[in-house]
């Protein structure tokens, strides 16, 4: 009989954190799950640690693969699940003991396709958060048209974008795949998942502990790889344009401009001079600015400002 939930954990160079992560999953109050530990060719003892845990618990399946990056690992994990529902946990993070139980209850009692809990960020080396630090309110709020709700909730985009801290009905992932060989891979899929789901349940409880360590992507100095953020927003705009969702096209274009200037400023701060990449993305933006139409939410004066930036403004 297949498990109710499949938990996917990509594993790479997290030897000092992996045991904590795995133990937190095995200690869940909800027991009907499988744990997929996917060793992405980790050069340390991660692979051996995965095998040691699997030898003690039949719910664990271990996959050892050549290093291909987290996007390919997550996509592979989705292709291997047996459960009705899917969760992701990053291998340097951990979950509180009622994480699966609360998410499963939320998604099965509300007819939502995705359930989202709160998470707490903490710096590596600081005191690790505990469940007792965050008393449960038990509150669940359901958004019946989650993709449109994004419009009114821009300040909380992280609650949507990251694939961890959520449970998904398995069929939400149909025809959704992480892009290979790109970073910020979550940004390429989150809106497709919300659109497929329709209804999303939000728990008020904090159940996921996200470790911020020096090796995490959020702690790395600026690099030109951050232009992938612009690329992801361009794909997002294309997606909504094809669906005829003009307001989401507008929001996507504003996000393109935000990440464009974020990268320009990052290059200036690091004294990186690369006119080719700036001109490449600026040229691509000429296509997308034409998707903006005058409306109550995007007046003509704002459109003319964007045309000026894309076509005329000197950027150096």
C-alpha positions as CSV (number, residue, x, y, z in Angstrom):
1,X,0.0,0.0,0.0
2,X,1.4,3.4,-1.0
3,X,2.1,6.0,1.7
4,X,0.0,9.1,2.0
5,X,3.0,11.5,1.8
6,X,6.3,11.5,0.0
7,X,9.0,13.7,1.5
8,X,11.8,14.7,-0.9
9,X,15.2,15.7,0.5
10,X,18.0,16.7,-1.9
11,X,21.3,16.0,-0.3
12,X,24.6,17.7,-1.1
13,X,27.5,18.7,1.2
14,X,25.5,19.0,4.4
15,X,27.2,16.4,6.5
16,X,27.0,18.5,9.7
17,X,23.2,19.1,9.3
18,X,21.9,16.0,7.6
19,X,21.3,13.9,10.7
20,X,19.2,16.7,12.3
21,X,17.1,17.0,9.2
22,X,16.5,13.3,8.8
23,X,15.7,12.7,12.4
24,X,13.2,15.6,12.4
25,X,11.3,13.9,9.6
26,X,11.4,10.4,11.1
27,X,10.1,11.8,14.5
28,X,6.9,13.1,12.9
29,X,3.6,12.5,14.7
30,X,2.2,11.6,11.3
31,X,3.7,8.2,10.4
32,X,2.3,7.3,7.0
33,X,5.0,8.7,4.7
34,X,8.0,7.7,2.7
35,X,11.3,9.6,2.8
36,X,13.3,10.0,-0.5
37,X,16.9,10.9,0.3
38,X,18.6,11.9,-3.0
39,X,22.3,12.0,-2.8
40,X,23.5,14.4,-5.5
41,X,27.0,13.0,-5.7
42,X,28.0,14.6,-2.4
43,X,31.7,14.4,-1.8
44,X,31.5,14.1,2.0
45,X,29.8,11.4,4.2
46,X,26.3,12.4,3.2
47,X,25.7,9.3,1.1
48,X,26.9,7.0,3.9
49,X,24.6,8.8,6.4
50,X,21.7,8.3,4.1
51,X,22.4,4.6,3.8
52,X,22.8,4.2,7.6
53,X,19.4,5.7,8.2
54,X,17.8,3.6,5.4
55,X,19.1,0.4,7.0
56,X,17.1,1.3,10.2
57,X,13.9,2.5,8.7
58,X,12.0,0.9,5.8
59,X,10.2,4.2,5.0
60,X,13.4,5.6,3.6
61,X,14.5,5.2,0.0
62,X,18.0,6.4,-1.0
63,X,19.1,7.4,-4.5
64,X,22.8,8.0,-5.3
65,X,23.3,10.1,-8.4
66,X,26.1,12.0,-10.2
67,X,26.1,15.6,-9.2
68,X,23.6,17.5,-11.4
69,X,22.3,20.3,-9.1
70,X,19.2,20.7,-7.0
71,X,16.8,21.5,-9.8
72,X,17.4,18.1,-11.5
73,X,17.4,16.4,-8.0
74,X,14.0,17.8,-7.2
75,X,12.5,16.9,-10.6
76,X,13.9,13.4,-10.2
77,X,12.4,13.1,-6.7
78,X,8.9,14.1,-8.0
79,X,9.2,11.4,-10.7
80,X,9.9,8.8,-8.0
81,X,7.2,9.5,-5.4
82,X,4.6,6.9,-4.4
83,X,2.5,9.1,-2.1
84,X,-0.7,11.0,-2.8
85,X,0.9,14.2,-1.5
86,X,4.4,15.7,-1.8
87,X,6.6,17.7,0.6
88,X,10.1,19.1,0.2
89,X,12.6,19.6,3.0
90,X,16.0,21.1,2.4
91,X,18.8,19.0,4.0
92,X,20.3,21.8,6.1
93,X,16.8,22.6,7.5
94,X,14.5,20.7,9.8
95,X,10.8,20.4,10.6
96,X,8.9,20.5,13.9
97,X,7.3,17.2,15.0
98,X,3.7,18.0,13.9
99,X,4.7,19.5,10.5
100,X,3.3,16.6,8.4
101,X,0.3,16.2,10.6
102,X,-0.8,19.8,10.5
103,X,-0.2,20.2,6.7
104,X,-2.0,16.9,5.9
105,X,-5.0,17.9,8.0
106,X,-5.1,21.3,6.4
107,X,-5.0,20.0,2.8
108,X,-7.5,17.1,3.4
109,X,-10.1,19.1,5.4
110,X,-10.3,22.1,3.1
111,X,-10.2,20.6,-0.4
112,X,-7.2,22.7,-1.1
113,X,-4.5,21.4,-3.5
114,X,-1.6,23.1,-1.6
115,X,-1.2,23.8,2.1
116,X,1.4,26.3,3.4
117,X,2.7,26.7,6.9
118,X,4.8,29.4,8.5
119,X,8.6,29.1,8.8
120,X,11.3,30.7,10.9
121,X,14.7,31.7,9.6
122,X,17.7,31.3,12.0
123,X,21.4,31.9,11.6
124,X,23.6,28.9,11.7
125,X,25.3,28.8,15.1
126,X,22.4,30.6,16.9
127,X,20.0,28.7,19.2
128,X,17.9,26.4,17.1
129,X,14.2,27.2,17.2
130,X,11.9,24.7,19.0
131,X,8.2,23.9,18.5
132,X,7.5,25.2,22.0
133,X,8.7,28.7,20.9
134,X,5.6,29.0,18.6
135,X,2.3,28.0,20.2
136,X,-0.2,26.8,17.6
137,X,-3.2,29.0,16.8
138,X,-4.9,26.3,14.8
139,X,-6.1,28.9,12.3
140,X,-6.4,27.9,8.6
141,X,-7.2,30.4,5.9
142,X,-8.2,29.2,2.4
143,X,-7.6,31.2,-0.8
144,X,-9.9,29.8,-3.5
145,X,-8.1,31.6,-6.3
146,X,-4.5,31.7,-5.1
147,X,-2.8,32.9,-8.2
148,X,-5.0,36.1,-8.2
149,X,-4.5,36.5,-4.5
150,X,-0.8,37.0,-5.3
151,X,-1.7,40.4,-6.6
152,X,-2.7,41.7,-3.2
153,X,0.1,39.9,-1.3
154,X,3.3,41.0,-3.0
155,X,5.0,41.7,0.4
156,X,4.7,38.0,1.2
157,X,6.1,36.5,-2.0
158,X,8.4,34.2,-0.1
159,X,5.5,32.2,1.3
160,X,4.6,31.3,-2.3
161,X,7.9,31.0,-4.1
162,X,9.9,28.4,-2.0
163,X,8.8,24.8,-2.5
164,X,9.6,23.8,1.1
165,X,7.1,24.6,4.0
166,X,4.3,23.2,1.9
167,X,2.4,20.1,1.0
168,X,1.1,19.5,-2.5
169,X,-1.5,17.2,-4.0
170,X,0.6,15.1,-6.3
171,X,-1.3,16.0,-9.5
172,X,-0.4,19.7,-9.0
173,X,3.0,18.8,-10.3
174,X,1.8,17.4,-13.6
175,X,3.5,19.2,-16.5
176,X,5.6,21.2,-14.0
177,X,9.4,20.7,-14.0
178,X,12.3,22.6,-12.5
179,X,14.6,24.1,-15.1
180,X,17.9,22.2,-15.5
181,X,21.2,24.1,-15.0
182,X,19.6,27.2,-13.5
183,X,19.7,28.6,-10.0
184,X,16.7,30.2,-8.2
185,X,14.8,27.2,-9.7
186,X,11.8,27.7,-7.4
187,X,11.1,31.0,-9.2
188,X,10.5,29.2,-12.4
189,X,7.7,26.9,-11.1
190,X,5.9,28.5,-8.1
191,X,3.3,30.4,-10.2
192,X,2.5,27.2,-12.3
193,X,1.9,25.3,-9.1
194,X,-0.4,28.0,-7.7
195,X,-2.3,28.1,-11.0
196,X,-2.7,24.3,-11.2
197,X,-3.8,24.3,-7.5
198,X,-6.4,27.0,-7.6
199,X,-7.2,26.6,-3.8
200,X,-4.4,27.0,-1.2
201,X,-4.7,26.6,2.5
202,X,-2.5,28.8,4.8
203,X,-1.7,27.7,8.3
204,X,-0.9,30.3,10.9
205,X,1.5,27.9,12.6
206,X,5.3,28.0,12.3
207,X,6.4,24.5,11.6
208,X,9.5,24.7,9.4
209,X,13.0,25.9,10.6
210,X,15.1,27.3,7.8
211,X,18.8,27.4,8.5
212,X,20.8,30.3,7.0
213,X,24.4,29.2,6.7
214,X,27.4,30.5,4.8
215,X,27.0,28.0,2.1
216,X,23.4,28.9,1.2
217,X,22.7,30.8,-1.9
218,X,21.2,33.7,0.0
219,X,24.5,34.3,1.7
220,X,26.6,34.3,-1.4
221,X,28.1,37.6,-2.7
222,X,26.6,39.1,-5.9
223,X,27.3,37.2,-9.1
224,X,26.0,37.4,-12.6
225,X,24.0,34.3,-12.0
226,X,21.4,36.5,-10.3
227,X,20.3,37.5,-13.8
228,X,18.4,34.2,-13.7
229,X,15.9,36.0,-11.5
230,X,15.2,38.3,-14.5
231,X,15.0,35.3,-16.8
232,X,12.5,33.6,-14.5
233,X,10.2,36.6,-14.4
234,X,10.3,36.8,-18.2
235,X,9.1,33.2,-18.4
236,X,6.5,34.1,-15.8
237,X,5.2,37.0,-18.0
238,X,5.0,34.7,-21.0
239,X,3.0,32.2,-19.0
240,X,0.4,34.8,-18.0
241,X,0.3,36.5,-21.4
242,X,-0.6,33.1,-23.0
243,X,-3.4,32.8,-20.5
244,X,-4.7,36.3,-21.1
245,X,-4.2,37.4,-17.5
246,X,-3.3,41.0,-18.1
247,X,-3.0,42.1,-14.5
248,X,-0.6,39.3,-13.8
249,X,1.3,40.3,-16.9
250,X,1.7,43.8,-15.5
251,X,2.9,42.4,-12.1
252,X,5.4,40.2,-13.9
253,X,6.7,43.1,-15.9
254,X,7.2,45.1,-12.7
255,X,9.1,42.2,-11.3
256,X,11.3,42.1,-14.4
257,X,12.2,45.7,-13.9
258,X,12.8,45.2,-10.1
259,X,15.3,42.4,-10.7
260,X,16.8,44.2,-13.6
261,X,17.7,47.2,-11.4
262,X,18.7,44.9,-8.6
263,X,21.3,43.3,-10.9
264,X,22.5,46.7,-12.3
265,X,23.1,47.9,-8.7
266,X,24.8,44.6,-7.7
267,X,27.1,44.9,-10.7
268,X,28.0,48.5,-9.7
269,X,28.7,47.6,-6.1
270,X,31.0,44.8,-7.2
271,X,32.5,46.9,-10.0
272,X,31.5,44.2,-12.6
273,X,31.5,45.6,-16.1
274,X,29.7,43.4,-18.6
275,X,27.7,45.5,-21.1
276,X,26.9,42.3,-23.1
277,X,24.7,40.9,-20.4
278,X,23.0,44.2,-19.8
279,X,22.3,44.7,-23.5
280,X,21.1,41.1,-23.8
281,X,18.4,41.5,-21.1
282,X,17.5,45.0,-22.2
283,X,17.0,43.8,-25.7
284,X,14.7,41.0,-24.4
285,X,12.8,43.6,-22.3
286,X,11.8,45.4,-25.5
287,X,9.6,42.4,-26.3
288,X,7.9,42.4,-22.9
289,X,7.3,46.2,-22.5
290,X,5.0,45.9,-25.5
291,X,2.8,43.5,-23.5
292,X,1.8,46.4,-21.2
293,X,-1.5,48.0,-22.1
294,X,-3.1,51.2,-20.6
295,X,-5.4,50.3,-17.7
296,X,-6.6,51.6,-14.4
297,X,-3.7,49.8,-12.8
298,X,-1.1,50.8,-15.4
299,X,-1.7,54.4,-16.6
300,X,-0.2,55.6,-19.8
301,X,2.4,57.8,-18.0
302,X,3.8,54.7,-16.3
303,X,4.0,52.8,-19.6
304,X,5.8,55.7,-21.2
305,X,8.3,55.7,-18.3
306,X,9.0,52.0,-18.9
307,X,9.5,52.6,-22.7
308,X,12.0,55.3,-21.8
309,X,13.9,53.0,-19.6
310,X,13.9,50.1,-22.0
311,X,14.7,52.1,-25.2
312,X,16.4,55.4,-24.2
313,X,17.8,55.6,-20.7
314,X,21.6,55.4,-20.5
315,X,22.6,52.5,-18.3
316,X,26.3,52.1,-17.3
